[in-house]
Amino acid sequence: MNPTTVLKTSICILGAGPAGICLGNILLQNGIDCIVIDKYNREEIYARGRAGAIESTTFQLLQKYGLADTIIKNGRIQNSCEFRYPHGSIIFEYSDLSEGDVHYIYPQSDLNDDLIQKYIDAGGKIFLHHEGQKITQTEDGITVECYAQDLDQNVTIQADFVAGCDGYHGLARQSIPEQFVTIYNKEYNYRWLAILAYAPPAANHAIYALHPDGFAAFLLRSSQVSRFYLQIPLHDELKDWSDNRIWENLHKRLAKAGWELPTGTIFEKRIMGLRNYVIEPLRYERLFMAGDAAHIITPMGGKGLNLAVQDAGVLAETLVSYYLEKHDISYLERYSEIRLPYIWRAQEFSYGLLNMLHKSESDNPDDVRFQQKLSEAKLLQLTKPTTFAKNFARNYVGII
Ligand SMILES: Cc1cc2nc3c(=O)[nH]c(=O)nc-3n(C[C@H](O)[C@H](O)[C@H](O)COP(=O)(O)OP(=O)(O)OC[C@H]3O[C@@H](n4cnc5c(N)ncnc54)[C@H](O)[C@@H]3O)c2cc1C
């Protein structure tokens, strides 16, 4: 192995996903020295993109830092969604109830790659195929030891702070001693089959179906690619779900009179465990946590990417204030204080939506039927401008 290289910076950002690369861009614009590292190369990062709905608050944050031009150019606006159930369908025009706010539909892979390019163009330092392996804190600083795969070399990065933006399975979360944090965790006794297909959009908006066989959804991705989800039993495996069975279930659960589901070639199918998870606080001494490293949310309601970018915005402002205000430590406390209420609000909304649209976790058929009727009753409240509908619209479109 080649000899170890030592690098120094103010902020070492672990992970070049939406949280990390957004943070890098904002710090760079504010003249704060930072290094972004990611264990994958650019193509591999691109291939991991998962989300696609950008909330108005996220859009405004990106726009404030000149990072939203490609969303404006290539994204499409979504201002309604549809709920289907066996005896009806509701088109919910949420932007009418939320002072005109909308979603921008733009694939996470493209957004992430645009932000990497902008960071590089602005002179940002990024080291890909560098895997963070150990974080060590002292009174004066924090060190990340990495392995650079292409160079077969160890790299040590010495920094004032580390931003752990390396996702749920990353190094940052595992580097915090258990006694310094509280963990909140919720798992479910069903899972999702997540499908990407080369299929034209089934509608101009997202479709969520509440069905006795289980939840199903269609989400817009682009004019050629559509995302679908199916609720499946916990112990089902991929081999149980042939492409034919997937389309049959999507046809059945998403059915609506006079409507045909456009199909196409399925190019990705994976089973996703569903989980909600929050770590508190979002900081351990010189290590900050942002995005999926700090909280996991089920994809219901499309919050994960948005929370990640919004965390990055507040963390960047926290760190900029710290450096501008002569290293006043009280600024560092603010990040958790500001972000946690929003993180929990998103968790609460996403959890409520998941429960409303999914076949009950209960094994008792009576419970399942009763729950289905309760959910339909709740959905019907979205057909009028009730307080419930207004709050739902604001939470769905992500108004802070
Ligand atoms: C199937 C699916 C669908 C989803 N749909 C939506 C949706 O519709 N809307 C929504 O808002 N969210 C959605 N999400 C969630 C969203 O994709 C995530 O919340 C988002 O990617 C989080 O961004 P992040 O930057 O925190 O983490 P990540 O995107 O996970 O990025 C973390 C980065 O850290 C790197 N890394 C990890 N460990 C190390 C290490 N040791 N050293 C260096 N680098 C490391 C990884 O390579 C990765 O690039 C979905 C997720 C899935 C799985």
The ligand as an ORCA input file, in Angstrom:
! r2SCAN-3c Opt
* xyz 0 1
  C     -36.562      3.230     -3.140
  C     -36.472      4.573     -2.458
  C     -37.344      5.580     -2.839
  C     -37.290      6.824     -2.251
  N     -38.157      7.777     -2.649
  C     -38.103      8.989     -2.094
  C     -38.994     10.025     -2.524
  O     -39.845      9.843     -3.388
  N     -38.861     11.248     -1.953
  C     -37.896     11.507     -0.995
  O     -37.803     12.663     -0.529
  N     -37.051     10.565     -0.572
  C     -37.123      9.308     -1.092
  N     -36.254      8.347     -0.689
  C     -35.254      8.678      0.322
  C     -34.081      9.475     -0.255
  O     -33.554      8.833     -1.391
  C     -33.029      9.611      0.844
  O     -33.656     10.125      1.988
  C     -31.865     10.521      0.418
  O     -31.056      9.893     -0.545
  C     -31.010     10.874      1.640
  O     -29.909     11.627      1.219
  P     -28.545     11.591      2.065
  O     -27.630     12.533      1.392
  O     -28.850     11.779      3.490
  O     -28.026     10.085      1.978
  P     -27.626      9.189      0.723
  O     -28.365      9.601     -0.504
  O     -27.761      7.789      1.191
  O     -26.093      9.524      0.488
  C     -25.108      9.062      1.379
  C     -23.774      9.004      0.649
  O     -22.769      8.634      1.599
  C     -21.875      7.733      1.003
  N     -21.221      6.946      2.055
  C     -21.775      6.003      2.858
  N     -20.869      5.519      3.722
  C     -19.714      6.166      3.455
  C     -18.397      6.091      4.011
  N     -18.094      5.263      5.006
  N     -17.426      6.890      3.489
  C     -17.719      7.744      2.472
  N     -18.944      7.847      1.899
  C     -19.925      7.065      2.395
  C     -22.747      6.897      0.070
  O     -21.974      6.347     -0.963
  C     -23.748      7.933     -0.447
  O     -23.350      8.523     -1.675
  C     -36.305      7.080     -1.236
  C     -35.418      6.073     -0.848
  C     -35.508      4.818     -1.436
  C     -34.559      3.732     -0.997
*
